[in-house]
């Protein structure tokens, strides 16, 4: 890997770069590579929550141990390091939204909200206050310069690409952001960490949502919104009541296992969650074929490229772990759009993101508000 060049027309020693340091190996290597390249790197770590013993769970993110790890790495690299208390704004902007979305029958992605409302907004403002020329993160995405300015592209390693989680980045934010790890894979990152003697070289990757270290989302929602989780019926799409549930927050569209009911019909066909009716406290289930949709509506859209009322051919990711599918997108209102899929998709869940690509370039996207089958054989 060649020495990092951020493309800023100043001597590197006079170019201040704030590094968002989570305490993990990715952001630590980002800081190390910038120091090796001669930049005036300053580490900033956000204290987002404090859940007692949960903060010490191996593989967690943004916890107490992570703050200590980030400080040790910064000390070892000889760079300034600041810890900022963002607990209250993180609770308002991310945790409350997470709970309310689940109660509304959606399947939220708090990591996107964190990037959108905290890291790439509030932290970016902090970086500017510190006199920085750029904010660098350890995300596996790439930033390139196109005819109309900076463009966001998928990471070079498809297995580590995180561009789906950054769809809400604005053009102004992208102009200030840098992603030094976008051209490499995780093995290379860990090799750099070992070469630089970083204490986090073998630290496990974070696996859970940072404020849900046990993976039990329902328990977190119940704690945040006591009394709001109510039981209801599990209903077949034909109207037959098949059983009861303890709360719609325990289900997501496309779910097959853990429904607490068997199959249905002579063939004992598998049943899937088709939709969640939070107002009626109903979980509607049916055969996999009933999951197929080819029209997806999105809200709170954010575009990094010109997308208008004329249908534009795109590749669309409807979940972070799914491959893109072909379709067209067109703007419907000031912050809404509609995506028509060339082939029906299954398990499209409200609350997830629909992210549009042109090749490896991120065009933008929005939050899924609904989906249906508009065409039939």
C-alpha positions in Angstrom: 0.0 0.0 0.0 1.4 3.4 -1.1 1.7 6.1 1.5 -1.6 7.8 2.2 -2.3 11.0 0.2 -5.5 12.8 1.1 -5.3 15.2 -1.9 -5.2 18.3 0.2 -3.0 21.0 -1.4 -1.0 21.8 1.8 2.2 20.5 3.3 1.3 17.3 5.2 2.8 18.6 8.4 0.5 21.6 8.2 -2.5 19.6 7.3 -4.6 18.7 10.4 -6.7 15.6 10.1 -9.1 14.6 12.9 -9.4 10.8 13.1 -12.6 9.3 14.5 -11.1 6.7 16.8 -13.5 4.0 18.1 -10.9 1.9 19.8 -11.0 -0.8 17.1 -8.3 -1.9 14.8 -9.7 -0.1 11.7 -9.7 3.4 13.1 -6.4 2.8 14.9 -4.7 1.8 11.7 -6.2 4.8 10.0 -4.5 7.0 12.6 -1.2 5.2 12.3 -1.1 5.4 8.5 -1.9 9.1 8.6 0.9 9.7 11.2 3.3 7.7 9.0 2.4 9.8 6.0 3.3 12.9 8.0 -0.1 14.4 8.6 -0.9 16.4 11.8 -3.3 13.7 13.1 -5.6 14.3 16.1 -7.6 11.5 17.6 -11.2 12.0 18.8 -13.3 9.4 20.5 -16.9 9.7 21.3 -18.4 8.4 24.5 -21.8 7.4 23.4 -23.1 5.3 26.2 -22.2 3.6 29.5 -23.9 0.3 30.2 -21.7 -0.9 33.1 -20.6 -4.5 32.5 -21.7 -4.5 28.9 -19.0 -2.0 28.2 -16.4 -4.7 28.8 -17.8 -7.2 26.4 -15.2 -8.4 23.9 -16.1 -7.3 20.3 -18.4 -4.6 21.5 -18.2 -1.1 20.0 -18.0 2.4 21.5 -17.7 1.0 25.0 -15.6 2.0 28.0 -12.8 -0.4 27.1 -12.8 1.0 23.6 -12.1 4.5 24.9 -9.1 3.2 26.8 -7.9 1.3 23.8 -8.1 4.4 21.6 -6.2 6.5 24.1 -3.4 3.9 24.3 -3.1 3.8 20.5 -3.0 7.6 20.3 -0.4 7.7 23.1 1.7 5.1 21.3 1.5 7.1 18.0 2.4 10.3 19.8 -0.7 12.2 18.8 -3.2 14.2 20.7 -6.4 12.5 21.8 -9.7 13.9 23.0 -12.8 12.1 24.5 -16.1 13.9 23.9 -19.2 13.1 25.9 -21.9 12.6 23.3 -24.2 10.4 25.4 -27.2 12.7 25.5 -27.2 13.6 21.8 -26.6 9.9 20.9 -29.6 8.9 23.0 -31.8 11.4 21.3 -30.6 10.9 17.7 -30.0 7.2 17.6 -31.2 5.2 20.6 -34.7 6.8 20.8 -35.1 6.5 17.1 -34.2 2.8 17.3 -36.8 2.1 20.0 -39.6 4.1 18.2 -38.9 2.4 14.9 -39.2 -1.1 16.3 -42.4 -0.1 18.1 -43.7 1.1 14.7 -43.1 -2.3 13.2 -39.9 -1.3 11.4 -36.5 -2.9 11.3 -34.1 0.0 12.0 -30.4 0.4 11.2 -28.9 2.5 14.1 -25.4 2.5 12.6 -26.7 4.5 9.6 -28.4 7.0 12.0 -25.2 7.3 14.0 -23.2 8.2 10.9 -25.9 10.5 9.7 -26.8 12.3 12.9 -23.7 12.1 15.1 -20.4 11.1 13.4 -20.8 13.0 10.1 -22.7 15.9 11.6 -21.7 16.7 15.2 -18.2 15.1 15.0 -17.6 16.8 11.7 -18.4 20.2 13.4 -16.0 19.3 16.2 -13.2 18.6 13.6 -13.7 22.0 12.0 -13.6 23.6 15.5 -10.3 22.0 16.0 -9.0 23.6 12.8 -9.0 20.4 10.8 -8.7 20.2 7.0 -10.4 16.8 7.0 -12.1 14.1 9.1 -10.8 10.6 8.5 -12.6 7.4 9.5 -11.8 3.7 9.3 -14.7 2.8 7.0 -14.1 0.5 4.1 -15.3 2.9 1.4 -13.6 4.9 -1.2 -13.8 8.6 -2.1 -12.9 9.7 -5.6 -13.0 13.0 -7.5 -15.4 13.1 -10.5 -16.4 15.7 -13.0 -18.7 17.4 -10.5 -16.7 16.9 -7.3 -16.2 14.1 -4.7 -17.9 10.8 -5.3 -18.5 7.9 -2.8 -17.7 4.4 -4.0 -17.8 0.9 -2.5 -14.7 -0.4 -0.8 -12.3 -2.3 -2.9 -12.9 -5.4 -0.9 -16.5 -6.5 -1.5 -16.4 -8.6 1.7 -15.7 -5.5 3.8 -17.5 -2.8 1.9 -19.5 -0.4 4.2 -20.9 2.0 1.6 -24.5 0.8 2.3 -24.2 2.4 5.8 -23.0 5.7 4.5 -25.7 6.4 1.9 -27.0 9.4 3.9 -23.7 11.2 3.6 -24.2 14.6 2.0 -22.1 16.2 -0.7 -20.8 18.8 1.8 -19.8 16.1 4.3 -18.1 14.0 1.6 -16.0 17.0 0.6 -14.5 17.0 4.1 -14.3 13.3 4.7 -11.4 10.9 3.9 -11.4 7.0 4.1 -7.8 5.8 4.1 -8.7 2.0 4.3 -11.0 2.0 1.2 -8.4 0.4 -1.1 -7.4 -2.5 1.2 -8.9 -5.5 2.9 -9.1 -6.5 6.6 -6.1 -8.8 6.4 -3.9 -5.9 5.2 -5.4 -3.7 7.9 -4.4 -6.2 10.6 -1.0 -6.6 9.1 -0.4 -2.9 9.3 -1.6 -2.9 12.9 0.9 -5.7 13.7 3.7 -3.9 11.8 3.1 -0.7 13.7 2.9 -2.5 17.0 -0.6 -1.3 17.8 -2.1 -2.8 21.0 -5.4 -3.5 19.2 -3.8 -5.6 16.3 -5.7 -8.8 17.4 -8.8 -7.1 18.8 -12.0 -8.8 17.6 -14.3 -6.9 15.2 -17.5 -5.4 16.7 -20.4 -7.7 16.0 -23.4 -6.2 17.8 -25.1 -2.8 17.8 -23.0 -0.9 20.4 -25.9 -0.2 22.8 -27.3 -3.8 22.4 -24.2 -5.8 23.4 -26.3 -8.9 24.1 -28.0 -8.9 20.8 -31.4 -8.9 22.5 -33.1 -5.9 20.8 -36.5 -6.5 22.3 -35.1 -6.3 25.9 -33.6 -2.9 25.0 -36.8 -1.6 23.6 -38.8 -2.8 26.6 -36.4 -1.0 28.9 -36.5 2.2 26.9 -40.3 2.2 26.4 -41.7 0.4 29.4 -45.3 -0.6 28.9 -45.2 0.1 25.2 -44.6 -3.5 24.0 -48.0 -5.3 23.8 -48.9 -8.8 22.8 -51.1 -9.6 19.8 -52.1 -12.1 17.2 -50.1 -14.0 14.6 -52.4 -14.0 11.6 -52.2 -15.9 8.3 -52.5 -13.7 5.2 -55.9 -15.4 4.6 -57.2 -14.0 7.9 -56.8 -17.2 10.0 -55.4 -16.6 13.5 -52.6 -19.0 14.1 -51.3 -17.9 17.5 -50.1 -15.1 19.7 -46.9 -13.1 20.2 -45.4 -11.0 23.0 -44.8 -7.9 20.8 -44.2 -7.0 17.2 -40.7 -5.9 18.1 -39.6 -9.5 18.1 -40.2 -9.9 14.4 -39.0 -8.6 11.0 -40.3 -8.9 7.5 -38.9 -12.1 5.9 -38.4 -13.9 9.2 -39.0 -17.6 9.1 -37.7 -19.1 12.3 -38.8 -18.4 15.8 -42.4 -17.6 14.9 -43.8 -20.1 17.5 -46.2 -21.7 14.9 -45.8 -24.6 12.6 -46.4 -24.7 8.8 -49.9 -24.6 7.3 -51.8 -26.6 4.7 -51.4 -30.1 3.4 -47.7 -29.6 2.4 -47.0 -28.0 5.8 -45.4 -25.1 3.9 -43.0 -22.8 5.7 -44.4 -19.5 6.8 -42.7 -16.1 6.7 -43.4 -12.8 8.2 -45.0 -10.7 5.5 -45.7 -7.5 7.3 -46.1 -6.0 10.8 -49.2 -4.1 11.7 -48.1 -2.3 14.8 -51.4 -0.4 15.2 -53.4 -3.6 15.4 -50.5 -5.5 17.1 -50.6 -8.1 14.4 -47.9 -10.2 12.8 -49.1 -11.2 9.3 -47.5 -14.4 8.0 -47.8 -16.4 4.7 -45.9 -18.4 2.1 -42.6 -17.2 0.7 -44.2 -16.3 -2.7 -46.3 -13.6 -0.9 -43.1 -11.9 0.1 -42.2 -10.9 -3.5 -42.3 -7.2 -4.2 -41.1 -5.1 -7.1 -42.1 -1.6 -6.1 -40.3 0.0 -3.1 -41.1 3.4 -1.7 -38.4 5.3 0.2 -38.4 8.4 2.4 -35.8 10.8 3.8 -33.8 10.5 0.6 -30.2 11.7 0.3 -28.6 11.9 -3.2 -24.9 12.2 -4.0 -25.7 12.3 -7.7 -28.3 13.7 -10.0 -31.5 11.7 -9.6 -34.7 13.2 -10.9 -38.3 12.4 -12.0 -37.0 10.5 -15.1 -36.5 6.8 -14.2 -32.8 6.1 -13.8 -31.3 2.6 -14.1 -29.5 1.5 -11.0 -28.4 -1.4 -8.9 -30.1 -1.4 -5.5 -29.1 -2.9 -2.2 -32.2 -3.5 0.0 -30.3 -5.0 3.0 -26.6 -4.6 4.0 -25.8 -8.3 3.5 -27.7 -8.8 0.2 -26.3 -8.4 -3.3 -27.6 -5.5 -5.4 -30.5 -6.1 -7.7 -31.3 -4.2 -10.9 -34.1 -1.6 -11.1 -35.0 2.0 -11.8 -35.4 4.9 -9.4 -37.2 8.2 -9.8 -37.9 11.1 -7.4 -41.5 11.4 -6.3 -41.2 14.4 -3.9 -38.8 16.6 -2.0 -37.6 13.7 0.1 -39.3 10.6 -1.4 -38.6 8.3 -4.3 -39.9 5.1 -5.8 -37.8 2.1 -6.9 -39.1 -0.4 -9.5 -37.2 -3.7 -9.4 -36.6 -5.6 -12.6 -37.1 -8.9 -10.7 -39.2 -9.2 -7.5 -37.2 -9.3 -4.3 -38.1 -11.0 -1.0 -38.0 -9.8 2.6 -38.0 -6.1 1.9 -38.5 -4.6 5.3 -39.6 -1.1 6.3 -37.0 0.7 8.3 -34.1 -0.8 6.3 -32.3 1.3 3.7 -32.5 1.1 -0.1 -29.2 2.3 -1.5 -28.7 2.9 -5.2 -25.5 2.3 -7.1 -24.1 3.0 -10.6 -21.4 0.3 -10.7 -19.4 0.9 -7.5 -20.5 4.5 -7.1 -23.1 5.3 -4.4 -25.8 7.5 -5.9 -27.7 7.8 -2.6 -30.9 6.3 -1.3 -33.4 6.4 1.5 -35.3 4.6 4.2 -37.8 2.0 3.0 -41.4 3.1 4.0 -43.3 0.4 2.1 -43.2 -2.2 -0.7 -45.7 -4.1 -2.8 -46.1 -6.3 -5.9 -47.1 -3.9 -8.7 -46.8 -6.4 -11.6 -48.0 -9.9 -11.9 -47.2 -12.8 -14.2 
